[in-house]
Amino acid sequence: MNDFSPDLGIGGGVADPLVEAARDTARVKGLTHEFYRYPARFSPTFVRAAIQTFTRPGDWVIDPFAGGGTTLVEAMAMGRNALGIDISSLSSFICEAKTQVLSDQEVAAFERWTERIDTVINMHAPSVRHDDYANAGYYRNLDGHEFWRLRKAIEQALSSVERLRLRGSHILARCVVLRVAQWALDSRKIRPSVSAFKAQMEKQAGLMLAAALEFRDQIENLRLPSRPVALSLNRSTAGAESEEIVRQACPPRLVVTSPPYPGIHVLYHRWQVDGRREAPAPFWIAGKLDGAGSSYYTMGDRKSPGLRSYFENLKETFNSIAAMADERTTIVQMVAFSEQDWQLPRYLEVMEECGLQEYRPWDIDMDDGRLWRDVPSRRWHAHQKAHAPGAREVVLVHRKAGA
């Protein structure tokens, strides 16, 4: 069965915008999407097309692997309510920073903080070391002499953020520090000077405030009876259907997500410094605690035979997603595979085991009838061959079997 029920409005070429959006390779930009750079960010163009295709204003949209919050931003901007679930506390912080609607008082407080950046960061003044984070290992690979200036600049910036009492201005300012620290440290061969760090702080503060105000204007111009909301839940999606915050959003009209890819391990939660050494500093800067090692975030140990632990966790997760859904819910995923020939069939078997049936609401001239896209240049597959399976993503659409 490959036809959607009439109430979804699918058919007669209505899914064509989804096909076009899936194949779009433009860089991620607009609204608050550039507040933080995940190494494999979800395409806002694709998410927007999925929301337009499968939902109406006021509907609920859930992203069970929320990551950098792309789904939440796009849903709110289009007048839909959104729930993001992610096992990473860093994700929850970024989702909140990107979707908050600032008050005029919060904007004014943030602007005053921005004006003080040049004097706050001063190598001749003392800084407050965050001993709890340092003792817990969050300064790891940044505690050496070669990093002391940037580390001190970050500490001084965070001390100034902690003096902001209004929540919105505090979160936005902390996100500015996070964004600039990522620029200065992550996968960078040459560390910037302190003066360059300060200049980037001032630049990003201006850009991020402008983006936040654009997002606020977008929400206010919707002129809906009530303002759309974005909720964020920091936990595994497996078993999340029992949470009150999840029940509030269920059943959603759309689940749209990009889960961890089988066989492709991306450390979304760490930075790479000085020759690919891992630094958990983003959690310290965001004021959050890390959860665990890489398998915690990628749903399985890559050494597990046949990716057994990955597919076990995938089944637990999609059993919960199926429990959140009803017969009108559409589940849209964008997935890539390190070894497509056997991983894609196994992935689809798991969907069937969870009571989900695949649909293809498009007419595409491809061998398997599925919608594939070439992945834009991304760090996680930079060392793979150009045409390796992991360099392509497929769009999978499911609904509950029998719906």
N, C-alpha and C positions, 0 to 999 in steps of 0.2 A: 504493500500500500504506500503510494508516494504522493497522494494528494492531501492537501490540508483542508480542514473543514472551512466552509464559507465564512464563518464569523471571524476568521483571522485575516480575511482580505487578501489571501495569497492566490496567485494565479494570474494568467493573462499578462505576464511580464512584470508583475509587481515585485518579484524577487530580483529583477535585473539590477537595481541599485546595490543590492547586497553583493552581487557578483563583481560589479565594478569597484565597489569599495574594498573588497577582499584583495583585489589585485593592485590597489593603490600602494605606491612605494614612497609617498611623500614623507618627509621627516615629521616626527611628533611635534606639534606646536599648537598654540591657541589656548585661550582660557587659562587655567592653572596647570596645564599638563607639564610644563617645564620646571615645576617647583623642585623636582628631584628626578634623577636619571636612573631608572632601573636598567640593567644590561639587556633585557629582552622585553621592551615595553609593548603592551597591547596597542594596536592601532586605533586612535580615536575615530578615524574615518569609518572603519569597519564597525566599531561599536555603535556609532551613531546610526549607520544604515540598518543594523540589526534592530535597534530600538524603534526606528521609524517603521520598519517592516512588520514587526510583531507586537507592538504595543500602542496604547493610546495615552494621552495625558491623564495623570492620576493613577496609572497602573504601577505595580511594584516590579522592580528589576533586581535580581540577586546575582552577585558575582561571588562564587564560593572560593575563588583564589584571587582575592582583590588586588594583591600586589601594589602597584603604584596608584591605584584609585581611578584609573581611566574610566571604567564603567560608571562609577558613582558620579564623577564630574559630568559626563555626557548625559546621564539619566536626569540629573537635577536640571541641567541647562535646557532640557527638552520637556520639563514639567512632569517627569516621572519620579516616583519615590524609589530610593535605592538602599540596598543592604549589601555591605561588603563583609566577607568573612575571610580571615587570613590567620595562619598560625604564627606569623611574625608580628611582634609588637611594633617594629619599625614601620611595617605596612599600615598598621592602625593609625600611627602618628601622621604619616604622610596623607592618608585618606582624610583625616580630620582637617589637616592644614589646607588641603586642596578644595574641600567642600564647605568650609565655614563661610558664612555670609557676614561680613564685618559691619559693625555699627559705626556711625560717625565718630563716636568717642574712641572706639578702638583704632580707627584710621588715624585720628589726631595723635593718640599715644604712640602709635608706630612711627609716625612722621617725626615726632620729637626724638624718639630713639635713634632714628636714622641720622638726624643732625648731630648726634653725639659720637658717631662711629669713629671719626678721626681722632678724637681725644681719648676715647675709651681704650683703643688699642695703642699701647705705648710701651716699648721695650724697656724704658727706664722706670716704669712703674711696676709694682708687684702684681702677681696674679694669684688666684686661689686655686690650688690643686684639688681636684675632685677625688679625694682619697678613697672613698667607697668604690668608685668606679676603677680607679687605678689599682687598688688592692685586689679587685675581682678580675683583673686582666684586660680591662677595656682600653688601656693605654698600650696594649701589646703592639710591638713593632713601631711604635711612635715615641717610645720612651728614651731613645738614644739621643746623643748630643746633636746629631745632624738635624733633628726635628724640633729642637727646643724652642726656636723662635715661632714657628707655626703653631706648636702646641700651646705656647704662652698666649699667642694672639687668640686662639680658640677659647682658652680659659677666660681671658678678659672679656671676650664677646659674650660668652655664656653668663658671666657674672652680671653684665649689663642687662641681659635678657631676663634674668631672674628677678630684677627689680620692677619689671612690668607687671602690674596687678590685673589688668583686664585680659581675660583669657584669649580673645581673638588676636590682640596685638602681641601677646606673649608667644602664642603658637606660630604666628607668621614670622616673628623675629627669630625664633629658634630654628625655623625652617630655612631662613636666609643663611644662618650660620652653617647649617647642615649642607646646604647647596654649595656654598663657597668652599667649605672644607673638602667636599667631594671634588670640586674643581681643582683644588690645590694639591690633593694627595692621591686620588684614585687613578691608578694606571698612568701616572705621570713620571716621565724620565727626569725632568729637571724641576726642582721645587721652586715656586715663585718667592719673591722677596716679600717682606712684611708690608712694604708700601704697596706692592701689587695686590696683596691680599686685602688690604684696606680699600683700595680702589675698586676691587671686585665686589667687596661687601656693599659699598655705596651703590654701585651699578645694579647689583642683583636686588637690593632693597627697593630701588625705584621700579625695576622691571616687575618684581613680584607684587608690589602694591598695585601697580597698574593692571596686572592680570587679575588680582583679587577684585578690584573694582569693576573690571569688565565682566567677571563672573557674577558679581552682585547685580550689575545692570541687567545682565541676561535673565537672571531669576526674576527681578522686579518687573521686567517688561513682558513677562509671560501673561500677566493679568489673570491668573487663575484664582478660584475661590480661596485656596489655601496654598501657602508656599510649600514646594516639594521638600522632602527631607532626605538626608543621607545618614544611615546608621552604620556603625562599624563594630564588628565583633572580633576580638582577638582570641582565636582558638582554632582547633582543627574543625573542618566541616563535618567530619564523621561524628555522628551523634548530635549535631547542632540543632536538629529539628525539635529537640526537647526544650531549647532555650526560649524564654518569653520574648526576647527581642526578635527572634526568628519567627515565632508564631505570629507576631504583629505583621510581618511581611508576607505571610503565606495564605493561600497559594499565590506565588508570583505569576505574572503573565509571561515573563521571560527570565531565563537563566542564561547569561552570556559570560563566557570565561575563557581563559587560556591556562589550563592546568600545567603542572610540571611535566616536561616531556620525558617519556621513557628512554632511559639510556643516555640522556643529556643532563649533566649535573651543572647547574648554574648556582653560584653562591650569591644570591640576591642580597644577602644580609651583610656581606663583608666587602671591604675595599682591598685592592691590591696595591701594595706599596713596595718600593725598592726591590725590584726583581720578583714580583708576584708573591710577596709575603702577605699573608692575610691580616687585616686589621679590623677588629670589631668596633672601631671608634664611632661609627654612625649611631649605635645604640646609646653610647655615652652622650653624644651631642643631642640626640633626640630626647634624652631623659628617660630612656626605656631600658629594659633588661632583655638580653638575648635568651633564646630558648635552648638551643642545643647545637649539635654539629650539622654537617651538610645533609645527612639522610633525613633529619627532622624536617627540612624544608623541601626536599625533592621526593618525598613519599617512599623512599627506599634506598637501600645500600646498592650501589652499582655493581658490587661484587656478588650479589645474591644471584644464584644460578637461574637463568631465564627471567631475570628481574622479578623473581617470585614475590619479594616483599613489596615492590612497586605495585604490581597488579592486585595484591591482597589489599593494600591501602586504597587503591583506586576503587575497588569494589565496595569497600566500607563507605567511602566518600560518596559514591554515586547511589548507593542504597539510601543514604540520607537525603541526597538531592531529590531522588524519586519520591521520598516520603514528604518532602516539602511541596511537591508539584501536584497539580490536578490534571484533568483531561484537556484543559485549555493552555497549559504551560508549554512553551517551546524552549528547548535546551540547545543552545548554540555554542559550539566549542571551536577554538583554533588550536591545532596540535601539530607538532613535528615529531619525527621519529629518527633515532640513530640508525635503526635497521628496519626500514619500512616493510620489507617482504613478510616478516613474521610478526612484527609488533603491531601493525595496523589491524590484521585479523584478530589478534589476541585482544586488542583494545576494544574492538567491536563486539567480541564475545562477552567481555565484561559488561558492556552496555546492555546486551540482551539478558544477561544474568540478573541485572538490576531492574528488569522489566521495562527497558527503554527500546523503542523501535526507531530505526533510522529513516529519515525522509530526505528527499532531494528536491527542494522547491525551485528548481531552475532547469533550464534546458542547455546543457553544456556538451560540446563536442570533445569529450575526453574518454579515454579507454574505460575508466571505471565509473564515469558519470559523476564524479565528485569534483568539488571546487578546490583546486590547488593554487597556491601562490608561491612565488619566489620570495625568500626572506631578504629584506634589505640588509646591508652590511651591519653585522652585530658581533660583538666581542665574543659571545659564547661559541660561535662556530668559525672564528677567524682562522683557526689552525686546521680546519678541515679542508678537504678538497672542494673546489668551487661548486661542483655538482653533486656533492655528497647528499644522501637522503635527509640529513639533519638540516640542510639549507633550504628545505621546502616545508611549507605548512599546508594542512588540509582543514577545510571547514566541515565540521560534522553537525548535523541537525537531527535532534531526537525529540520524540514525545513519548508519553506513557503508552505502552502496548495496548491496543484496543481503543485508543482515544479517537 
